C-alpha cells in the first residue's frame, strides 16, 4: 500500500463544510491535503502541483466536475492522475460514463469515513500501476511482423479475393487493417472476426459502457491503444477487449496487469466500439451537465418566484434572453425532443409542478419543480412563444410554437400547444411535430403484407371514402399523410382541411380551420367541391353535416380521406348510420375502413426470450403442444431500462364486398354481426390477431399488446394462425 506520508490528495468541493471534513480526515491519517472550492481554483492548483489523487465534486457552479475532468484529459501528465468523483447523485448515467470522463471511481455523498479512506488507499495503488503506462508502446516487433504475415496468408486463403484486392495484401499493416478492410470487401466487424479466428481468440461484436471496469487502465492509454478493460459478469475479475492483438508488446503488458495467476482473457472487437465509448461519454457528459444546469436554474427561479409572488412580469420574460424562465422552458422542450418524446405535459399539482413526457406511448415523470407558483411564469412564457392571450387563464386555448425562432441550436420542429384551467393552475400539453418524421413510407408503418396490399390498392381508387379510426394518438394522421405522399403527383389536385395543420406536405393544398370566424370543416368542404379536387382529406368527421358532405363528395367522383373516433372498423359503419346518413349511401361510398393502434416495440438490444405458458400460447393462437419462443421486456441503457424502444402500428382493414353492402342496408344490423361477416366472408384479420402476429414474431410483448387491444368476443382467428411458424410481416 502507498505510504500516506508520501501521498498528496487534492480535494475539490464547493461546500466548505464538506471540504473541511475531508481535509481533516485525510490529514489525521497521514496524507498531505490540498483543497479547492471550485473547478477553476482546482485547475490553478494543478498548474503548480501534481497530486497523487483527486477527490472531485461533480455538481459545482461554474466549472463542474465533468468539465474539470475534460480539461485534465487534455494534459498528458494530468490525465494519468486518478480522479474519484464525489456526487450526491446515484444514477446509472453518472456511473457508466465515469471511466471515459477520466474517473476511476465514484463516492455517493455523504460518504462514511472508512469508505473514503479505503477508496483513497486503493486508488493510490492505481496511480502507481498507471505510472509505467505513460510511455508509448512500440508500434512493431519481430513477433508481431511474423504473426501478421501469416494472417495475410490466412486472408488470402480464406477469402475469395479478386487480383486487384489480392494486390492490396502486401501493403496491409496492423494499424491499417480496419481502414483498408472495405478495399478487401470486408466490413470492420468482419475483419475483427477474421483476426479472432486466426489467433483463436473470442470475438466481441459490442459491449455496453456499464461493463467497463473502472481504474484498470487510464483513459488516454485506452484511446491511444484501442483497448478497454471489461468486468466479468459472474466475478469481480476483468477481461480485455482490443482491436489489434498483433501488438505483442500491448498483449504482454495486459498479461502483467493481472493480479491472478491465470492469463487474461482477450476479446477482439472493431476499433469503433472502443472509440464510440468515449464519444458516447462526451454526449452523456453534456446531458449530465444539462441536468446540473437545470438544477442551478431552478434555484434561481425559486428565489425569484416565491409562493407569495402573485404578479409575474411577463414582458420582461419575453424580452430578456438571460431570464432563467426562458432557459428552463427551452431546456424542457429540447430535452423532450432528444429523448424522442411525442408530448410534454406540464401539470400544476398542489405543492409542485410536474413535468411528464410521453415516450413510446408511455408517460414518465422527468422533473418536479418547486415552488408550485412556477406554473404561472412557465405557462406565460409558453403563451408568449405561441402567441396566445397571457392574461386569459380561465378558458382553454390552442396555439402553435415554431421552436427554431426561440432556440439557437438549429432544432427545426414545431409544437402544438393546448392549455386547460385546472384547480391548481393551468395545465399545458405540447405535442412535438418533428418535421423529419413528417411522412414515413407506408411500408414502415407496420402493415401486414395482406393489409398493405389492400390499402395500396384502395388509395388509388378514383372515388369513394377511406376512413381511419382509433383513439387520439393512434397514428391516424401519420398514416393519412403517408397515403397522400404515396399517391401525390403533379397532375393531381389534393386539398386538405385540417385542425390544426400538423405537417406541411409539398404539392398538397392545406387549409387551417378557424371556428372563431366560422371556417368549419363543413364550410371548407363545401368550398372544396367547387375547386375541382381529385383527392380531399378532411381532418375529422365530427357531426352529421360534415359526414353528409363527405359522403356526397365520395359519391360524386372524389376520393375522400378522413378520420373518425370509433373503436373498430365495423362500428365505424354503424356510427355513420347512427349520425343520420342513409345506409345505402354509406354502403356505396365506403371503399375501406382502417382501424389502428400503436404498440410499443420491444428493445432489440435487451428483449428476453422465454417459453410461454399454455394460456399465453392460446392468446397468440398457438396449440398448447407447439414449441414457440416469445419475448418480453428486460431493460437496458439503450431503452432507459424500460424494455421498449419505438412503436409500431397494428391494423384492422375492412373492405366492403357485395355481401357486406347488402347487410349494411339491412335495418337493425349490429357492429358485431358486420364484423363476423367481414372475417368469415371477407377474410378480414381483426385488430387483435394482427397485433398477436407481431407478438409471435418477437416485435411486441403479450402484456403491452393486451393493454392496447381487446380480445375478440368470437373466434376470429385467421387461417394462417394455425401454422406453427409465424409469418414475417413485410413492414415489421
TAHUNOR-V789088 format. One record per residue. RES is the residue in one letter. SS is DSSP state (@ for helix, = for strand, . for the rest). PSI is psi in whole degrees, 0 to 359 (* if undefined). D_LAST is the distance of its C-alpha to the last C-alpha in whole Angstrom. Layout:
res = <RES:RES>
ss = <SS:SS>
psi = <PSI:PSI>
d_last = <D_LAST:D_LAST>
This chain:
res = <X:X:X:X:X:X:X:X:X:X:X:X:X:X:X:X:X:X:X:X:X:X:X:X:X:X:X:X:X:X:X:X:X:X:X:X:X:X:X:X:X:X:X:X:X:X:X:X:X:X:X:X:X:X:X:X:X:X:X:X:X:X:X:X:X:X:X:X:X:X:X:X:X:X:X:X:X:X:X:X:X:X:X:X:X:X:X:X:X:X:X:X:X:X:X:X:X:X:X:X:X:X:X:X:X:X:X:X:X:X:X:X:X:X:X:X:X:X:X:X:X:X:X:X:X:X:X:X:X:X:X:X:X:X:X:X:X:X:X:X:X:X:X:X:X:X:X:X:X:X:X:X:X:X:X:X:X:X:X:X:X:X:X:X:X:X:X:X:X:X:X:X:X:X:X:X:X:X:X:X:X:X:X:X:X:X:X:X:X:X:X:X:X:X:X:X:X:X:X:X:X:X:X:X:X:X:X:X:X:X:X:X:X:X:X:X:X:X:X:X:X:X:X:X:X:X:X:X:X:X:X:X:X:X:X:X:X:X:X:X:X:X:X:X:X:X:X:X:X:X:X:X:X:X:X:X:X:X:X:X:X:X:X:X:X:X:X:X:X:X:X:X:X:X:X:X:X:X:X:X:X:X:X:X:X:X:X:X:X:X:X:X:X:X:X:X:X:X:X:X:X:X:X:X:X:X:X:X:X:X:X:X:X:X:X:X:X:X:X:X:X:X:X:X:X:X:X:X:X:X:X:X:X:X:X:X:X:X:X:X:X:X:X:X:X:X:X:X:X:X:X:X:X:X:X:X:X:X:X:X:X:X:X:X:X:X:X:X:X:X:X:X:X:X:X:X:X:X:X:X:X:X:X:X:X:X:X:X:X:X:X:X:X:X:X:X:X:X:X:X:X:X:X:X:X:X:X:X:X:X:X:X:X:X:X:X:X:X:X:X:X:X:X:X:X:X:X:X:X:X:X:X:X:X:X:X:X:X:X:X:X:X:X:X:X:X:X:X:X:X:X:X:X:X:X:X:X:X:X:X:X:X:X:X:X:X:X:X:X:X:X:X:X:X:X:X:X:X:X:X:X:X:X:X:X:X:X:X:X:X:X:X:X:X:X:X:X:X:X:X:X:X:X:X:X:X:X:X:X:X:X:X:X:X:X:X:X:X:X:X:X:X:X:X:X:X:X:X:X:X:X:X:X:X:X:X:X:X:X:X:X:X:X:X:X:X:X:X:X:X:X:X:X:X:X:X:X:X:X:X:X:X:X:X:X:X:X:X:X:X:X:X:X:X:X:X:X:X:X:X:X:X:X:X:X:X:X:X:X:X:X:X:X:X:X:X:X:X:X:X:X:X:X:X:X:X:X:X:X:X:X:X:X:X:X:X:X:X:X:X:X:X:X:X:X:X:X:X:X:X:X:X:X:X:X:X:X:X:X:X:X:X:X:X:X:X:X:X:X:X:X:X:X:X:X:X:X:X:X:X:X:X:X:X:X:X:X:X:X:X:X:X:X:X:X:X:X:X:X:X:X:X:X:X:X:X:X:X:X:X:X:X:X:X:X:X:X:X:X:X:X:X:X:X:X:X:X:X:X:X:X:X:X:X:X:X:X:X:X:X:X:X:X:X:X:X:X:X:X:X:X:X>
ss = <.:.:.:@:@:@:.:=:=:=:=:=:.:.:.:@:@:@:@:@:@:@:@:@:@:@:@:@:.:.:.:=:=:=:=:=:.:.:@:@:@:@:@:@:@:@:@:@:.:.:.:.:=:=:=:=:=:.:.:.:.:.:.:.:@:@:@:@:@:@:@:@:@:.:.:.:.:@:@:@:.:=:=:=:=:=:=:.:.:.:.:@:@:@:@:@:.:.:.:.:.:.:=:=:=:=:=:=:.:.:.:.:@:@:@:@:@:@:@:@:@:@:@:@:@:@:@:@:@:@:@:@:@:.:.:.:.:.:.:.:.:@:@:@:@:@:@:@:@:@:@:@:@:@:@:@:@:@:.:.:.:.:@:@:@:@:.:.:@:@:@:.:.:@:@:@:.:.:.:.:@:@:@:@:.:.:.:@:@:@:@:@:@:@:@:@:@:@:@:.:.:=:=:.:.:.:.:.:@:@:@:=:.:.:.:.:.:.:@:@:@:@:@:@:@:.:=:=:=:=:=:.:.:.:.:.:.:=:=:=:=:=:.:.:.:.:.:@:@:@:@:@:@:@:@:@:@:.:.:.:.:.:.:.:.:=:=:=:.:.:@:@:@:@:@:@:@:@:@:@:@:@:@:@:@:@:@:@:@:@:@:@:@:@:@:@:@:@:@:@:@:@:@:@:.:.:.:.:.:.:.:.:.:@:@:@:@:@:@:.:.:.:.:@:@:@:@:@:@:@:@:@:@:@:@:@:@:@:.:.:.:.:=:=:=:=:=:=:.:.:.:.:=:=:=:=:=:=:=:.:.:=:=:=:=:=:=:=:=:.:.:.:.:@:@:@:@:@:@:@:@:@:@:@:@:@:.:.:.:.:.:.:.:.:.:.:=:=:=:=:=:=:@:@:@:.:.:.:.:.:.:.:=:=:=:=:=:=:=:=:=:=:.:.:=:=:=:=:=:=:=:=:=:=:@:@:@:.:.:.:.:@:@:@:.:.:.:.:@:@:@:@:@:@:@:@:@:@:.:.:.:.:.:=:=:=:=:=:=:.:.:.:.:.:.:@:@:@:@:@:@:@:@:@:@:@:@:.:.:.:.:.:.:=:=:=:=:=:.:.:.:.:.:.:.:.:.:.:=:=:=:=:.:=:@:@:@:.:=:.:@:@:@:@:@:@:@:@:.:.:.:.:.:.:=:=:=:=:.:.:.:.:.:@:@:@:@:@:@:@:@:@:@:@:@:.:.:.:=:=:=:=:=:=:.:.:.:.:@:@:@:@:@:@:@:@:@:@:.:.:.:.:@:@:@:@:@:@:@:=:=:=:=:=:=:=:=:=:=:=:=:=:.:.:.:.:.:=:=:=:=:.:.:@:@:@:@:@:@:.:.:.:.:.:.:.:.:.:=:=:=:=:.:.:.:.:.:.:.:.:.:.:.:=:=:=:=:=:=:=:=:=:=:=:.:.:.:@:@:@:@:@:@:@:.:.:.:.:.:.:@:@:@:@:@:@:@:@:@:@:.:.:.:.:.:.:@:@:@:@:@:@:@:@:@:@:.:.:.:.:.:@:@:@:@:@:@:@:.:.:.:.:.:.:.:.:.:.:@:@:@:@:.:.:.:.:.:.:.:.:.:.>
psi = <146:147:118:324:346:7:136:130:130:121:127:119:138:351:112:324:312:319:316:322:315:317:315:317:314:320:320:340:16:7:146:127:133:149:153:136:8:164:322:317:324:318:327:318:320:345:335:339:138:94:167:342:148:126:114:120:142:306:97:146:154:236:110:179:322:320:324:315:318:322:327:323:340:349:126:317:315:331:345:10:121:138:129:120:138:117:151:355:130:57:152:326:333:322:314:341:4:320:305:340:358:3:150:345:177:146:135:120:145:140:128:145:317:327:317:313:323:316:318:312:319:317:353:328:326:317:317:321:338:344:319:1:358:328:127:141:148:145:337:145:167:321:315:316:318:315:317:329:319:325:321:324:321:315:317:325:320:347:146:87:135:161:317:321:323:331:344:332:317:332:356:133:160:315:340:356:329:325:326:1:317:329:338:4:22:150:161:324:318:324:315:321:319:321:315:317:318:316:1:45:170:143:133:104:329:164:160:150:326:350:354:135:121:144:359:312:141:142:318:322:319:317:321:318:3:61:151:145:137:142:140:136:318:346:179:8:179:159:179:138:129:160:339:81:357:350:91:320:320:315:317:321:319:324:327:339:341:136:351:164:330:139:154:149:130:139:144:130:156:151:323:332:322:319:318:335:317:328:316:324:320:316:320:323:321:320:319:322:326:318:322:319:320:324:317:320:318:323:318:320:323:320:322:317:79:157:328:351:102:334:124:128:84:324:318:321:327:351:331:112:339:356:132:330:328:316:316:314:313:320:323:318:315:320:317:319:315:334:355:25:150:334:150:126:121:110:124:117:183:318:358:170:124:131:120:143:143:113:123:37:349:141:140:135:123:346:149:116:138:148:168:336:354:341:325:307:328:314:321:318:317:324:322:317:328:0:25:171:112:345:325:112:0:342:149:148:151:143:184:138:124:98:332:343:341:4:145:19:7:18:118:88:161:165:134:123:137:128:155:133:127:178:339:14:185:133:142:134:127:119:122:123:94:116:338:336:19:314:112:150:152:326:345:6:2:8:139:160:317:314:323:319:317:315:315:325:318:331:353:3:146:333:166:181:128:123:139:131:156:171:172:136:17:4:17:312:320:319:320:319:319:321:315:320:329:326:351:130:158:332:14:134:107:127:136:152:111:153:94:178:113:316:145:124:123:137:6:134:116:135:135:133:148:88:332:339:11:5:93:174:317:311:319:321:323:320:327:328:345:8:24:53:153:319:135:132:122:124:319:139:109:338:175:319:314:319:318:317:324:315:319:317:319:332:355:36:19:147:120:128:139:180:159:145:88:172:325:177:316:318:341:317:318:323:319:320:319:337:353:7:134:136:320:329:323:312:329:332:326:127:338:140:127:118:141:155:164:125:149:135:139:142:124:338:332:2:142:126:146:162:119:157:171:323:318:324:320:323:325:6:32:136:148:328:352:150:119:148:127:173:151:162:149:304:129:183:325:321:16:36:22:324:352:146:109:173:162:146:148:143:157:116:121:127:107:131:187:319:319:323:322:319:322:324:355:130:136:11:141:160:324:317:321:322:318:319:320:325:311:323:327:354:24:138:120:166:320:312:332:322:319:334:325:333:317:325:5:18:324:166:157:313:319:322:316:339:344:332:132:141:143:148:345:164:98:25:128:160:323:348:348:347:147:321:127:149:142:117:140:329:4:*>
d_last = <58:59:62:62:65:63:60:59:56:55:54:52:52:52:54:57:58:55:56:60:59:57:60:62:60:60:63:65:63:64:62:62:60:59:58:56:55:52:50:52:55:54:53:57:58:56:57:61:59:57:56:55:52:51:50:48:47:43:44:47:48:48:47:45:44:41:43:46:44:42:46:47:44:46:49:49:52:50:47:48:50:48:46:46:44:45:43:43:39:38:34:32:31:35:35:32:33:37:37:36:38:41:42:43:42:42:45:44:47:49:50:52:55:55:51:52:55:52:50:52:54:51:50:53:53:49:51:54:51:49:53:52:49:50:52:49:48:50:47:48:51:52:50:47:48:48:45:43:45:44:40:41:42:39:37:39:39:35:34:34:35:37:41:40:37:40:42:40:41:44:44:41:42:40:40:38:36:33:34:34:32:30:33:33:29:28:26:28:25:27:30:30:29:32:34:33:34:37:39:37:36:32:29:27:24:24:26:26:29:30:31:34:37:39:43:43:42:43:40:42:43:39:38:41:40:36:37:36:37:34:35:35:33:36:39:40:40:39:37:37:34:35:34:38:39:42:43:46:48:45:44:47:47:44:46:49:47:46:49:48:50:46:45:42:39:37:33:32:30:29:31:28:27:31:31:28:30:33:31:28:32:33:30:31:34:34:32:35:37:36:36:39:40:39:41:44:43:43:47:48:47:48:51:51:50:52:51:55:54:53:53:51:52:49:50:50:47:46:48:48:45:47:46:44:43:41:40:39:37:35:34:32:30:30:29:26:25:24:23:20:22:21:25:28:30:34:36:40:41:44:45:42:39:36:33:29:26:23:20:16:18:21:24:26:30:30:34:37:40:44:46:45:47:44:42:45:44:41:40:43:41:38:40:42:39:38:41:41:45:45:48:47:45:46:43:40:39:36:35:33:33:33:33:33:37:37:36:37:34:32:29:28:27:28:29:29:32:33:37:38:41:41:44:44:43:41:37:35:31:29:26:25:24:22:23:20:17:19:17:14:13:11:8:7:8:6:8:8:10:13:13:12:15:17:16:17:20:21:21:23:26:29:30:29:27:24:23:20:21:21:22:23:20:17:16:18:20:17:15:19:19:16:18:21:20:19:22:25:27:31:33:31:32:29:31:29:31:30:31:30:29:26:25:27:25:27:29:29:32:31:34:34:36:39:40:43:45:43:40:38:35:38:40:38:36:40:40:37:38:41:39:38:34:32:29:29:27:29:27:28:30:33:36:38:39:36:34:37:37:33:34:37:35:32:35:37:35:32:28:28:25:25:24:26:26:25:23:22:22:25:27:27:29:32:32:32:35:36:37:39:38:39:37:37:36:33:32:33:31:28:26:22:21:18:18:15:15:13:12:12:10:12:14:13:16:18:16:19:18:21:22:22:25:26:25:22:21:23:20:17:19:20:24:26:27:24:22:19:18:16:15:17:18:21:21:22:23:20:19:23:23:21:18:15:14:12:11:8:9:10:13:16:17:21:23:26:28:32:32:30:32:36:34:34:37:39:40:39:36:33:30:29:31:29:26:27:28:25:23:26:27:24:21:19:17:18:16:16:15:12:12:13:10:8:11:12:9:10:8:11:14:17:19:17:15:19:20:18:18:21:22:23:27:27:25:22:20:19:20:17:17:21:19:19:16:13:11:7:5:6:4:0>
